[in-house]
Amino acid sequence: MKDFQRENLLPPGVILTNKLDLCMETIKARFAGEKKINESLRFPFPFEYEEYKLLLAQSANVILEQRREKQSFVFDEKNESVIRQLFFYLTLDDHFFGDPQKGIMLVGKYGCGKTLIMQAMAEMYNSVIHSLHLQRPLLKFLKSSELLDLLKEKSIKSFSQQPLVIDEFGREPKQIMDFGNLRSPMIELLCKRYDTGAWTHGVSNFTLETLGSENLYGQMTGDRLKSMFNFIELKGESRRK
């Protein structure tokens, strides 16, 4: 420190104060920049609860029609508490039970309707952005096996920041051979998205404890999943007929 002060020929107090102020302002500017980027990803969903339910149901019915299923989406005692929490989450309402800056991981038994709800949420969210001409990134809905195939063709970096909803989370192969090397692309991607703070949602049959087991993603990745997701359980048995 003394050598630095002599080289600059300034009083010790001036050097220390100016240097500290300069560094602090640089770091504050970077913090403000990161905060602005994060805030640009989220916006309070501009609808009341009943309006949101209409939009969500219609979006779900589009998906049911694509599946050639005859029934319409229904709200009932099994799903409405989850649907209400998603409303609080999208509207950044204080009644949301978790952290609004994390993503949603909807877990439950096979066929209980969790994929339909999350896919409809993404469909509704993207439709609102398109219709209202909002400058926000869209949510990309992909099955985990489909995402894994894309990761074989493209770099991890290609999917490191785009908002994603990953369906069938944990059901994809955990390792692949890549030019003779054994890789775990999904683990690599999740760790990268954790580092970038990417907005990530998921749908899974597995609990956090199971996802973090050595049979799936392992403890290190499982620990990151706690910071990435609000885990919400959709109760009930299969609705498939």
C-alpha positions in Angstrom: 0.0 0.0 0.0 2.8 2.4 0.9 4.5 1.8 -2.5 1.2 2.5 -4.3 0.8 5.7 -2.4 4.3 6.9 -3.1 4.0 6.1 -6.8 0.8 8.2 -7.1 2.2 11.1 -5.0 -1.1 11.6 -3.2 -1.9 11.9 0.5 -2.7 8.5 2.0 -6.2 9.4 3.0 -7.0 10.7 -0.5 -5.7 7.6 -2.2 -7.6 5.2 0.1 -10.9 7.1 -0.2 -10.8 7.7 -3.9 -9.7 4.1 -4.7 -12.4 2.7 -2.4 -15.1 5.0 -3.8 -14.1 4.1 -7.4 -14.2 0.4 -6.8 -17.5 0.6 -4.9 -19.2 2.6 -7.7 -18.0 0.0 -10.2 -19.4 -2.8 -8.2 -22.7 -0.9 -7.5 -23.1 -0.3 -11.2 -22.6 -4.0 -12.0 -25.2 -4.9 -9.2 -27.7 -2.4 -10.7 -27.1 -3.9 -14.2 -27.8 -7.4 -13.0 -30.8 -6.3 -11.0 -32.2 -4.6 -14.1 -31.8 -7.8 -16.2 -33.5 -9.9 -13.5 -36.4 -7.5 -13.2 -36.9 -7.4 -16.9 -37.7 -11.2 -16.9 -40.7 -10.8 -14.6 -43.7 -8.5 -14.6 -46.9 -8.6 -12.5 -49.4 -10.6 -14.5 -52.1 -7.9 -15.4 -55.3 -9.9 -14.6 -57.6 -10.6 -11.7 -57.9 -14.2 -10.5 -61.1 -15.0 -12.4 -59.7 -13.5 -15.6 -56.6 -15.6 -15.1 -58.7 -18.7 -14.7 -60.5 -18.1 -17.9 -57.2 -17.6 -19.8 -55.6 -20.7 -18.2 -58.6 -22.9 -18.9 -58.7 -21.8 -22.5 -55.0 -22.4 -22.9 -55.4 -25.9 -21.3 -58.3 -26.6 -23.7 -56.1 -25.8 -26.7 -53.6 -28.4 -25.4 -56.4 -31.0 -24.8 -57.6 -30.4 -28.4 -54.1 -31.0 -29.7 -54.0 -34.3 -27.8 -57.4 -35.2 -29.3 -58.9 -35.5 -25.8 -62.6 -34.9 -25.6 -62.9 -33.5 -22.1 -62.5 -29.8 -21.1 -60.2 -28.5 -18.4 -61.9 -28.3 -15.0 -61.0 -26.6 -11.7 -61.6 -28.8 -8.6 -60.5 -29.3 -5.0 -57.5 -31.3 -6.2 -55.9 -28.6 -8.4 -57.3 -25.2 -7.5 -55.0 -24.5 -4.5 -52.0 -25.1 -6.9 -53.6 -23.0 -9.6 -54.2 -20.2 -7.1 -50.5 -20.3 -6.0 -49.4 -20.1 -9.6 -51.6 -17.0 -9.9 -49.9 -15.4 -6.8 -46.6 -16.3 -8.3 -47.3 -14.7 -11.7 -48.8 -11.6 -10.2 -45.9 -11.3 -7.7 -48.4 -11.3 -4.9 -47.2 -11.6 -1.3 -49.6 -14.5 -0.8 -47.4 -16.7 -2.8 -46.0 -19.3 -0.3 -42.4 -19.3 -1.7 -39.8 -17.2 -3.4 -41.1 -15.4 -6.5 -37.6 -15.1 -7.9 -37.2 -18.9 -8.1 -38.9 -21.1 -10.7 -41.8 -23.6 -10.1 -41.2 -27.3 -9.9 -44.6 -29.0 -10.0 -44.5 -32.6 -8.7 -47.1 -35.3 -8.4 -48.2 -38.7 -9.4 -48.5 -39.9 -13.0 -51.5 -38.5 -14.8 -52.6 -36.1 -12.0 -52.6 -33.1 -14.5 -49.4 -31.4 -13.6 -48.0 -31.3 -17.2 -51.3 -29.9 -18.5 -51.3 -27.1 -15.9 -47.6 -26.1 -16.5 -47.9 -26.3 -20.3 -51.1 -24.3 -20.1 -49.4 -21.7 -17.9 -46.6 -21.4 -20.5 -49.1 -21.1 -23.4 -51.1 -18.5 -21.5 -48.0 -16.5 -20.5 -46.7 -16.4 -24.1 -50.1 -15.5 -25.5 -50.3 -12.5 -23.1 -46.8 -11.3 -24.1 -47.7 -11.6 -27.8 -51.2 -10.0 -27.4 -50.1 -7.1 -25.3 -46.8 -6.6 -27.2 -44.7 -6.9 -24.0 -40.9 -6.9 -24.3 -40.3 -10.1 -22.4 -38.7 -13.4 -23.3 -41.1 -16.3 -24.0 -41.3 -19.5 -22.0 -40.0 -22.6 -24.0 -41.8 -25.8 -23.0 -39.7 -29.0 -23.7 -39.7 -32.6 -22.5 -36.5 -33.5 -20.8 -35.7 -36.2 -23.4 -36.3 -33.7 -26.2 -34.0 -31.1 -24.4 -31.3 -33.8 -24.1 -31.5 -34.5 -27.8 -31.0 -30.8 -28.5 -28.1 -30.7 -26.1 -26.4 -33.4 -28.2 -26.6 -31.1 -31.2 -26.0 -27.7 -29.7 -23.8 -26.3 -26.9 -24.9 -26.0 -23.3 -24.5 -22.3 -23.7 -27.3 -22.2 -26.3 -29.8 -23.1 -23.5 -28.1 -21.4 -20.5 -30.4 -18.4 -20.2 -33.6 -18.9 -22.2 -36.6 -19.3 -19.9 -37.6 -23.0 -19.9 -40.3 -25.3 -18.7 -38.8 -28.8 -18.5 -41.4 -31.6 -18.5 -40.7 -35.1 -17.2 -37.8 -33.7 -15.2 -35.5 -36.5 -14.1 -36.8 -39.2 -16.6 -34.2 -38.5 -19.3 -31.0 -40.7 -19.6 -28.5 -39.3 -17.1 -25.4 -40.0 -19.2 -24.5 -40.2 -22.8 -21.5 -41.1 -24.9 -20.0 -38.1 -26.7 -17.1 -39.0 -29.0 -16.0 -41.8 -26.5 -16.5 -39.6 -23.4 -19.2 -40.1 -20.9 -21.2 -36.9 -20.3 -24.1 -35.8 -18.2 -25.6 -32.9 -20.3 -28.6 -32.2 -18.2 -26.5 -31.9 -15.0 -24.1 -29.6 -16.9 -27.1 -27.5 -18.1 -28.7 -27.2 -14.7 -25.5 -26.1 -13.1 -24.9 -23.6 -15.9 -28.5 -22.2 -15.5 -28.0 -22.0 -11.7 -24.9 -19.9 -12.4 -26.6 -17.6 -14.8 -29.8 -17.3 -12.7 -31.9 -18.5 -15.7 -35.7 -18.7 -15.1 -36.4 -22.4 -15.0 -39.6 -24.4 -14.3 -40.1 -28.1 -14.2 -42.7 -30.9 -14.0 -41.7 -34.1 -12.3 -42.9 -37.3 -10.7 -39.9 -37.1 -8.3 -39.4 -35.2 -5.0 -36.4 -33.0 -4.4 -34.9 -35.7 -2.2 -35.2 -38.2 -5.1 -33.9 -35.8 -7.7 -30.9 -35.1 -5.5 -30.1 -38.8 -5.0 -27.1 -40.5 -6.6 -29.4 -42.4 -8.9 -30.5 -39.1 -10.6 -28.7 -35.8 -10.4 -26.6 -36.3 -7.3 -26.3 -34.2 -4.1 -24.4 -31.3 -5.6 -27.0 -30.7 -8.3 -29.8 -31.4 -5.9 -28.5 -28.7 -3.6 -28.7 -26.3 -6.5 -32.2 -27.4 -7.3 -33.3 -26.1 -3.8 -32.1 -22.6 -4.9 -33.7 -22.8 -8.3 -37.2 -24.0 -7.6 -40.2 -23.7 -5.4 -41.4 -27.3 -5.1 -45.2 -27.5 -5.2 -47.1 -30.8 -5.0 -50.3 -31.5 -7.1 -52.2 -34.1 -5.2 -54.5 -36.7 -6.6 -54.5 -39.8 -8.7 -54.5 -40.1 -12.5 -57.2 -38.2 -14.4 -56.6 -40.2 -17.6 -59.6 -42.3 -18.8 
